[in-house]
Amino acid sequence: MKTFTETVSCTEYTEISEYELDCVARIFLPMIQKFYATEEGKASYEAWLAEKKNKAA
């Protein structure tokens, strides 16, 4: 079994092809980037970072 830090093929654990995953990524990536470029997105990201830091402490 691979550890979390090892690279795993996207299709190793699913029947979704690399092509299909690429198509989905091309659709969602611009929307995700647009969201995180907004003030709301930046605040959401900062809140997530703070939560992650608190859990690690």
Protein Blocks (a to p, Z undefined) as FASTA:
>chain_A
ZZfklccdfklmccbdfklmmmmmmmmmmmmmmmmmpmklmmmmmmmmmmmmmmmZZ
